[in-house]
């Protein structure tokens, strides 16, 4: 696995664990070495490695290698345990030349690094004092002997060292300060000076201020990011640079994969401490921990330039950045731009030519080629569609090198890459020519712009006329006027043709819709005739009444998939079926049933269609706040009211459940659930997507979209979410638990959503939400291309494409130039009810509710889009339309 992907962090850990169990020390050392070259190692890994090496180090040469290993370990993270282990190991070499001074040097470096650690610093101070006390014991003269002046001087010096250590420690806020103070009082023969007591009390007060933050860290769960940030803000107000640095390092030891934390730390070091070694070390660790974050690489390059690092080292670091594996194509544009800025600042443009200038030009050329070859091949996009790098190159050539010929060549290349149709690109070039070129090239650029621009041709025409008004001759003015007039005339002609074409398409769509309506009406009429032949014969005096009475009383024919104007999406279905407070028309109370003898064989049919007799209760929009709309239920659900009441009673007391049935008495798969209290309706929304009889049930708020046009049912984000992954190519048999086992190896998984169709069948897609952006980014690098049950999956940061909204009011439906759909009787427009008014003269109006026997029927749901007025026609146009055929 590592030979395929060397950046698989967990695979490195597994290999090291196995080799350690098997006792393969040589292979184990090699595996740890390779991992440390790619990643900073955690405290646990370093301690295991160091302990193994210490066991094998017997000779002095081997001890030196252990010292080198310790030096590498303390640079990765600031860890008190590693520093303490380092100092204690160095005590073993005290017998060598300069051994004591070396131990003291390591202890002093350790105190500088972690001596201020509130909870773990005390152990280091005590270890240092014990070492000095041990030296003091060896310096004591034999009992009964008188010490020589040299011995007496050495004793006094050693005692002063221990006094100094006590006093330094008591001036720092550390846990168990009181015990250290009591120990000092007992150890010291002289009374403690007043200044030391004053410093001790001041440190004790500071400790009381730190304790709440330390307690919060102890009680919090990993990664404790919010608690550390609060602690950092507290230390920033105090302003002690050493303490600020330490708390940042403590936070990063537990949150090493959080790019924003590294960025804030590096910014503090860059602007406040400005110590070269500290700054560059922090930047280096940042990019090693989060190599996918382009911003950290850019800050590292700037820091290296700021501290005057050698050019070869900066170039080498830039090459590492190119191989870091950024997530987006635009990241490569940013890192190239940062490097090119650095190279530009190296050039002395007072000289006509120099090595630095050649390096800059070759880097510009390489950047353009790299984005064209490497980036486009990987991301299927350039990341730099407006050619910003080439634009900057042209500016450098024009403004700094006085080379307008090269700048024009570059701009010509930019325009050939699909940018010639944009007015702003031409005006950018025009401004460059205006500042560093000549009027003739400005004029030529604007003439080309007038010819090519398609988004804002009027604007470039105006700029051309302004140029000629100020600087042009009469001939130039005439040419410009003629050019702009011709161009604008063509533009207006093209726009008119486009409008006509759109109108023709709209008319075709309208005619097709009309044909589909007539076809449905004919099909319905034939079914009715067939049913009349098979069923009972009606009396003559009842036929007419039944014919006209049912035409008015039945509901409008519902649209079926593939028959209406478009396939109903989830939101369309909910609008039609009453999600937004509308319902179908109520049957009149005086509806008459067709008369005639009922045969025995029809008794079963009557029982099966008995639901037709259920009185329909219209939805009361005033109860929207206590009602939810439930959809995507199985049409074959036996008793929807009983089934749904069992489901929703857990949310609160159910007032009423109103399933919606078709004219034939079959369940239509959706209903209203009304609760007694609003909190119950809100709790019911949590049942959304719950599987009921093999299908995910949709539970949505009951909202009138006419009053809330911005209301959206879709509850998932459609924008970039850097902490969430989109996975495709999964096997349909993959369960949520199996996917979680794969994903949790790369971070803390908060949620997994398997995408299904309306029937609840998996689509091979999933969304995986991690705790933070860092874990998600790391998971992309490690999981993309992974094989799951013989399926190679694709993994990317969740960034759904923007929905392409059509120019027309409704996709797939008649456009704004078409006549709006008319509202007819209960069964639509029959063949005997064709309107004699031409469609072009028809007006859509809200259907007037028909009053019958004091009952007002609810009008069918109509589109919430306000219809546009059709074009008014003259008498001549009307006559032509009637006589056309």
N, C-alpha and C positions, 0 to 999 in steps of 0.2 A: 504493500500500500504506500509506503513512504517513497518507494522508487517512482511511483506514479504521481503522488502529491506530497512533496516534502514539507508543506505547510500544514499538514494534518496534526494539530496540537495533541489531540487525544491519542492518536496512534503512537506518537512519541512516548507518551506516558505509559501506554500499554506495553510497548517494547521494553522500556526501562524496567518496569515491574517484573516482567517475565525473566529478563536476563538476571535480575537481582535474586529472584527465587532460585534460578538454576545455578547461581554462583559463577556465571561467565564474566569474570572481572574485566578481562581485556575488551570484550565486546560491549560490556556495560559502560566502560569508560568512553569508548568510541561513540556509543549512542547518546550519552549525556553531552559529549562535546558537540555533536552535530545539532542537538536540540538547543544548546546554549548559544550557538552561532546564529540561530534563527529567531529565538525568543528569549526575553528575560525570564529567568527561572524563579519560581516562587520560593519562599523561605523553607518550606518543607522539602522541596527537591534539593535545594542547596545543602541543607543540613544532612540529608541522607548521603549525598555525594561526598561531602567533607568528612563525615565519620568513616565512610568506607576507605577514603584515601589516607586518613590518619592512621588507621589500623595497619596499612601496608607500608607506611613511611617509617623506615628504620634508620636509614643513613641520612647524612646531612644534605646530600644532593636531593634526596626525595623530600626532605623537609622544606627545601626551598620551593619545590613544585607545589607543596601544600600551601605555602605562603602566597604564591601566585594565584592559586585557586581562591583563597580567601579574598584577595584583592579584587578578583572578578566578581565574587559573590556580593561584596558590600556595595558594588556599583549598580547592581540591578535594582534593588529596593533598599530602603533604610529599615533594617530589621534589628532590633535590640538583641535577639537571641544569637544571630550570626556574629555580631560584634563581640558579645560576651564569649562565645566559643572561640573567636579569633584571639582575644586577649588571653584567655586561659591556655590556649595551645601555645602561644608565644612564651608563656612562663616556663614551658618545658625546655626551651632553648636558652635559659638564663645562664647556663654554664659557659656558653660560647663567648667569644670576644664581643664586647658591647651588648651583651644579652640584656642587661638590666635597662639600659637606655632604650633598647628596641621595644621592650615590654611597655615602658612608660610612654613611649611615642604612640604605640597602638592604643593604649588606654586613653590618652589625651584625644586622639582622633575619634575614638568611640564616644567620649563624652561630648565632643563637638557635634557629632552626628545625632546621638540619641540620648544624651544626658538630660535633656529637657522633657523627655517622655514622662508624662505625669504618672502613668501606672507601671511602667517597666524600667524607668530610669534608675530607680533606687538600687536595683540589683547590681547595676554596673558600678555605681559609686561605692557600694560596699565591697565589691570584688577588688576594686582599685585600692581601697584602704587596707584590706586584708593583705594584699601584696606588699604594701609599704610597711605594715606591721611585721610581716615576716622578715623583711630586710632589717627592721629595727632590732628584732630578736637576735639576728646573727651578728649585729654590731655591738651587742652588749658585752662588756668585759667579763672575764671569768669571776666567779664569786670570790671575794676577799682581795682581789687585785685592784690596783689603782690605775685608772685609764690614762693613757698618755694624752698629751695635748691634741694630737691628731685624732685619736679615738673620741675624745670629748667633743671636738669640733664636728666630727661625723655624726655623733649622737644628736647633737643640737640641730644639725641640718636635717636629719631624718625626722626628728620630732616636729620640726617646723613644716615639713612636707605633709605630715598627717594633720596637723592643725589647719593648714591651708585647705586640704581636701574637705574636712568637716565644715569649715566656714563657707566654702564655695557651694557645697551641697545644701546647707541650711538657707541659702539665699535663693533657692529655686523651689517653686511649688511642686512638691512630689507627694505621693501617697505615703503615709506613715512617717510624716515629718516629725511628729511628736516623739516617736521612738528614737529617731536619729538624734534629736536634740537631747533627750535623756541620756543616750549613749555618750554623747560628747561631754555632757556635764560630769558623768561618772569617770570618763577617761582623762579629762583635763585636770591637772593638779591646780591650775590657776583659775580664778573666776572668769567666766566668759565675758569678753568686752561688751560694753553697752551697744556699740555700733553693730556687732554681730547679732545681738538680741533684736535690735530694731529691724535689721534686714530679715531676720527669721519671721518676725511678726508680720511684716509686709508680704512675705512669700506665703504665709499662712492665709492671709486675707485673699490673696490671688488664687490660692487653691480652692477656697470656698466658692469663688466665682466659676472656677473650672469644673467643680464637682457635678453640677447638673448636666453638663454636656458629656462628661465621662460616664455618668450613670445612664444617660440616654443611649450611649453607644453600647454599654453592657447589656441593656435590655432590648435593644433592637435586633432585628434579624438581618442577615446578610442580604444586600450589600451595604446597608446603612448609609446610603448616599445622602438622604435628606438630613440625617443627624450630623454627618460630617460637614455638610455645607453650612449648617447652623453654627457649628464649632469654628469653621473657617471665618465666617462673618464676624464672630465674636473676637477672634484673634486679630482680624484685620482692623477692627476698631481700636484695639490696644496698640497695634503698630509695631510690635517686636518682630523684626525680620526673621530671627532664628526660630521663634515659636511658630510664626506663619509658615515657614518652610517645612517645619516638622509636621504640623497638622495636615498640610497638603500631602506630604509623603505618606503619612499614616492612611489617609483617605485613598491614595492611589494604590497602596499595597493591597487593598481589598476591592478596588474598583479600577483595576488596571486597563480594562477594556472600554472605558467611558471616554470617548474623544473630547467631549466638552470639558471634562475635569482637567485633562492634560492641557487643553488650550488655555484655560484660566490660569493654571499654575505657570505655564510658560510665559504667559503675558505678564504675570507678576514678576517673574525673574527678569524678563527683558526690561521692564520699566523701572523696577525698584532696586533689586540687588545688583544686576549688571555685572556679576562675577563670571568671567569667561568659563571657567571649569564647571561651575554649577549650571550655568545656562545651557551650554552645549551638551552636558551629560543628560539634563532633563529632556531636551529636544530629541536626543538620540533614543532615549528610552521610550519616548512618546511614539515615535514612528515604528519602533520595533514592536510595541504592544498593539498599536492600531494602524497597521500599514495601509489599510484601505481608505483612510481619511486623508484626502488631498490637502486640506487646510493645515494639518500638522506638518506635512512635508514642506509646504510653502513657508511656514514660519521657521522651520529649521534652516532652509536656505537663506532666509533673511538674517537669522541670527548668526550664521557662519560668515556672511558678508559683513555684518555689523562688527564682528570681532576679528575681522581681517584674516580669516582662515585661508590657507593656500588655495589657489584656483583649481589645482588638480584634485584636491580633496572635495571641493564643492561640486566639481563636475562628476566625480565618482558617486557622490551622494545623489545627484540628480539622476544618474543612470539607475541607481537602486530604486528611486521613486518610480521610474517608468516601468519597473518590473514588480511593483507592489500589488498590482491587481485591483485597480480602482473599479468601482461599481458602475459609474456612469461615463459616457463618452465625453461629456463636458469637463469631467475631472482632468482628463488628459490635456484639454485646451488650457485649463487653469495652470497646471504645473509647467507646461511649456511656456506660457506667457510669463510666469514668475522667473523662469530661468533666462528667458530672453531679456527681461528687464534688467537682470543682474549683468548679463553680458553687455548690454547697452551702456550701463553705468561705468563699465571698465574702459570704454573707448574714449580717446582724446580726439574729438572731431575737429580740432584746429589743424590736425595733420591730414593730408590728402589720403594717405593710406597707412595702415599699420596692421600688425598681426591681430590685435584685438578686433579691429573692424572686419577683417576677413573671417575671424571666428564667429562674429555676430551674423554676418551674411550667410555663412555656411550653416549656422544653427537655424536661421529663419528657413532656409531651403529644406533642411532636414525635418523641421517641424511640420511644414506643409506636406512633405512626402509621408511622414509618419502618420499624420492624421488621415491621409488618404488611404494608405495601405493597411496599417495595423489596426487603427481604431474602427474604420468603416467595416473591415472584415469581421471584427469581433462583435460590434454592436449594430451592424447594418445601418449605421448613421455616422455622419462625420463628427457630430458634436460641435461643429463650427460652421453652420450653414451660411452665416453672413460673412464668413472669412475675416474674422477680426484680427487674426494673426497676420494675414496678408495686408490688411489695412494698416496695421501698425508698422509693418515693414515698409510700406509705401510712404508713410509719414516720416519714418526715419530717413529714408532716401531723399525725400523732398526737402525736409526742414533742416536736417543735420548734415547731410552729405551733398546738398544742392544738386542732386541727380534726378531731375524731373523725368528724364527719358526712362530710367528704371521704374520710377513710380508709376508712369503711364502704362508701362508693360504689365506691372502688377495689377493695376486697376482693370486693364483689359481682360486679364485672366479672371479677376473677381467677377466681372460682368458675364463672362461665358459660363460661369457656374450657377446659372439660374437666378442671378440677382438683377438682371437688366430690367425686369418688369417692375421693380420697386423704385418709387420716386425718391425715397430717402437715401438710397445708395447713390443715385446720380447726383443728388445735391451734396452729398459728402465729397464725392469726387470733384464736383464743381467748386466747392469751398477750398479744397486743396489747390486746385489750379488757380483760383482767384488769389490765394495767398502767396503761392510760390511759382506759378506758371505765367502764362500770358493770356491776353484777351482772345486771341484766335483759337486757342485750345479750349477756353471756356465756352466760346460760341459753339465749337464743334461738339463738345460734350452735351450742351443743352439741346442742340438739334437732334442728337442721337436719343437723348432722354425723351424728347417730345414724341419721337417715333416709336420708342420701345415701351415706355411706362404704361402700365395697365391699371394700377390701383388709384393713382391720383394724377391723371394727365393734365387736369386744369392747373394744378399747382406748378408743374414744371413749365407749362406754357406761360404762366404769369412771370416766372423768374426769367425766362428768355426775353420776354417783352421788356421787363425792367432793365436787363442788361443793355439791350439795344437802345432803350430810351436814354440811358446815361452815356453810353460810349459808342453806339453804332452810327453808321452813316444812313442816309435815306434808303439806299439800296439794301442795307442790312435790315432796316426796319421793315421795309416792304416784304423782304424774304421771310422774316420772322412772322409777320402777320399772316402771310399766305400759308406758311407752314403750320402755324397753330390753328388757323381756321379749318384747313383741310383735315388736320388730325382730329379736332374736336367734332367736326362733321361726321367723320368715320366712327368715332366713339359713340356719338348719339345714334347713328344708324345701327351700330352693333347692339346697343342697348335696346333699341326699338325692336330689332329682330328677335332678341332674346325674350323680350316681353311677349311678342306675338307667338313665339314657339311655346312659351310657357302657357299662354292662353289656349293654344291649340291642344297641348297635352292635357290641360285641365278639362277642355271640352270632351276629349276622347275618354278621359276617366269618367266624366259625368255620363256619357252615353253608355259606356260599359256598365256603370252602376245601374243605369236605368234598365238595360237589358237583363242584368242579373235579377233586378226586382221583378220584372215581368216574367222571367223564367220561374222564379219562386212562386209568383202568384198563379201561373198556369199549373205548376206542379201541385200546389195546394188545392186548386180547383179540381184537378183530376182525382186527387185523393178523396176529396169530399164527395165527388160524384160516385166513386167506387164504393165509398162507405154507405152512401144512400141506397145503392143497389143491393148491398148485402144486408143492411139493417131493416128495421121495420118500415113499412109504408106509412107515410104521413097523410093525414086528411088534407084535402085540397085547400080548405080555408085556413089551415095552419101553416102551409108551405110558405106563403108570402110572409107571414109574421115571423116565422123562424128564419127565413133568409135575411130579412132586413134587421131583425132584432139581434141576431148573433153577429152581424157585421159590425154593429156598434159596441157590443158588449165584451167581446173577447179582447185579450191583451194583444199588443203589437207583436208581430212575429219576431222571434229572437234571432240574432245573427249567429251563424254557425261558422266554425273554422273553415276557411277556404271559400265561403260563399259571400260574405259581406264585403265591405270595403277593405278590410285588413284583418289580419289575425289578431285576436285580442291578447294584449299583454296583461300582466297581473293588475296593473293600475287601471287599464281600460275595463277589465272585467269588474273591478270594484266600483268604478264609476257607474257602469251600467246596472249593476245589481244592487246598488243602494248603500255602498260604503259611506258615501258623503251625504247621507240624509235623504235620499230619494228612493222611491219604491214604485212598483208597478201600479196600474190603475185598479181601483177597487171595483168589484162587481156590483152592479146596481141591485138594490134589494128586491126590485120587482122583476128580475129576470125570469123569463118563462122557459120551462123545459118543453121540448117537443113532445106532443101528445101521440098516443098510439099504444096498442097492446104490447106488453112486454113479454117476450118469450122466456121460457124457463132457462134456455141455454145462455141467456144474457144476464142471469142473476150473478154469475161469477164475475163477469166484466164489470157489472155495477159495483160489486164489492171492491174490486181492485182499483177502481177509479173514484172511490168514495172521498178521497182527499179533495176532489174538486169542490165538494160541498162545504169545505172548511172555510169559514168567513175570514177574509184577509184583513189584517190589522195594519194600517199604515204606520210607518215609523214616525214618531213624534220627535222633531229635531230639537225640541227643548230638553229632551232627555239624552242628548248626545254624551254628556259628561258621565252618565252612569251606564252607557251602552258600549259594547264592543261588537265589531263586525268579524264574523268567523267565516273563512272561505277555504277552498281547496279540499273540501271533505269528499268522501266517497259517495257517488251517486246511489250506491247500493246499500247505504246505511239503513238498517231496518227501521228503527224508531229514533230519529235524530233528537227529539226533545228529551227522551229518557237518557240516551247516551251522553248528550252534552251536559245535561244537568248533573250527572255523576262527575263529569270532568271539572265543571266550573264551581261546584259547591265548595271546593277546597279554598276558593278565593273569597267567598263571602256569600251572603244570602242572595239567591237568584230570584228576581221578581218575575221574569217572563223570558221564555225562549221562543223565538218566532222563526221557524224554518221557512224557506222559500221553496214553493213547489211550482212545477210547470202546469200548463193547461191540462195536461193529461194526468196530472196528479202525481208525477214522479218528482223525487227530491232533486233540487238543482245544485246541491253541494255547498250551499252557503246559508247563513242565518244571522239573526240579531240575538244577542244575549244581553238582557237588561238586568242590572243589579239594583239592590236597594240603596247602596252607598257608592260614592265615587271612588273611595279607596279600593273597593273590591274590583271595580273596572280597571283601575291602574294595575292592580296585582294580577289580573287576568292576562295582561299583555305579556307577562313572563312565560305564558304557555305557548307563545308564538313558536312555530316550527316543531311542536310536539307531534310525534308520530301517532296517528289515530287510524286504526284499521289499515295499516300499511302505507299511509300517505302523510306527509307533513302538513299539519293544520296551520293556516295563517290566521293570526289574531291581530287585528288592527284597531286603532281608535276610530270611533264613528265621528267623522268630520265632514261638514258640508263644504265642498271645494269651491262652491260659488262664493262663500264668505271667506274662505281661506285658500286663495289660489296658489299660495307658495307651499302648501302642505305636501309633504312627500311621504309616501308609505315606505319606500326603501330605507331600511334602517342602517345599512352598512356604509362606511365611508367610500367615496369614489375619488379621493385625492391620494397623493403620495403619503404612505405611512412607513417610515423608515424602520419601525420596530416590528413590522409585520411582513411575512413572506407569502408569496403566491407560488404554489407548487402545482405543476401540471404533469401529465403522463403517468399518474398513479394507476395501479390496477384497480378495477372496479371492486375486487374482493377485499381491498385494504380497509381495515377498520380504524376507528379513531384511536384506539389503544395501541395498535401496531404502529401507526404513524407517530404517536407520541413517544414511543420507545426509540424511534429513529431520531426525533428532533431534540429530545431532552438531553442528549449527550453534548449538545452544543450551547446550552443555556437553559434558563428557567422558563419553561413554556407556560404562559398564562391561559391560552385558549387555542383550541383547534376547531375549525369549521369545515366539514366536508361538504362540498357543493353537490346538491342533488337537483333533479328536475322536479316538476310539480307532482309527479307520482312517487317521489321519494327514492328514485333510483340514482345511484352515484354516477357522477360525470367524469371521474378521474381527476378532479381538481380539489384543492384545499387551500385554506388560509390558516397560517400558523402565527400566533402573536407571542412575541417574546417580551421580557421585562423592559428591555431597552434597545436602542439602536445598535449598540456595540455587539450584543449577542446575535441579533438578526444578521448583521453584516458578516460576522464570523461564520454563521450557519450557511450563508449563501456560498462562501468560499469552499466550505467543506462538503456541502450536500449537493451542489449542482452537478449533474451527471451521475449521481449515485444510482445504483441498481436496487430496486425494491420489487421482489417477486418477479424477476426477469423483465421488469419494466425500467427503462432508463428515465429518471424523472428530471424535470427542469425546475430550477429554483431561482427566484428573483425577488427583489424588494417589491412589495405590493404597490403598484402605481397604475390603477386602471386607466385605460385610454379615455379621453374625453368623448362623451356622446356627441356624435355629429348631428346637431339639430338641423332638420330640413328647413329650407326657406319657406316652405308652405306651412299653413297652420297645423295640418295633421298629416303625418307621413302616410303615403299610400292612399290618401283620400283626395277628394276633389280640392283643387287649389283655390286660392282667393279669387280667381277669375271665374270659377264655376258657380252655378246656381246652387245654393244650399239645399240640403235634403228637406223634402216637405214632410209634414206630419199628416197622416191620413187616419182613416178609421181603425178599428181594432184589428182588422186583418190586413191592413195595408191597402193599396189601391188595386181594386179588382179590374178585370178587363172592361167592365161596364162603367168604370168610373174614371176613364182617362180624362185628364184636364184638357180643355180646349184652349187654354191660354198658353202662348209660347213661353218656354222656360226663361227666355231673356227678360220677359216682363214680370215674371213672378217675383214676389217679395217674401222673405221669410219673416214671420212674426211669431211672437210667443203664442202658442195655441191657447185659445180661450177655453177655459174649463166649461164643459157642457153640464148644465143643470137639468136633472131629470128627476121628477117627483121629489124635488127638494134636496136631492143628493148631488153633491158636486164631485164629479170624477176627477181623479188626479191625472194631469197631463203627462204623457210619456217623457222620459228624460231626454233632454236635448243637449247638444254640445255647449260647453261653457264658453266657447270662443264666440265673441260677438261677430255676426255675419257682416260682410261688407256689402254695401249697396251695389247691385249690378248696374251696368252702364245703361243710361236712359236712351231710348230709341225714339226716332221721329216717326210720324205717320207713314212716310215713304218706306222707312226700314220695316215697319210692321207689315205694310202691304207686300213688300218683296218676300218677307218670310212666309206669309200665308200662301203666296202664289209661286213659291219656289219650285214646287213639284207639279 
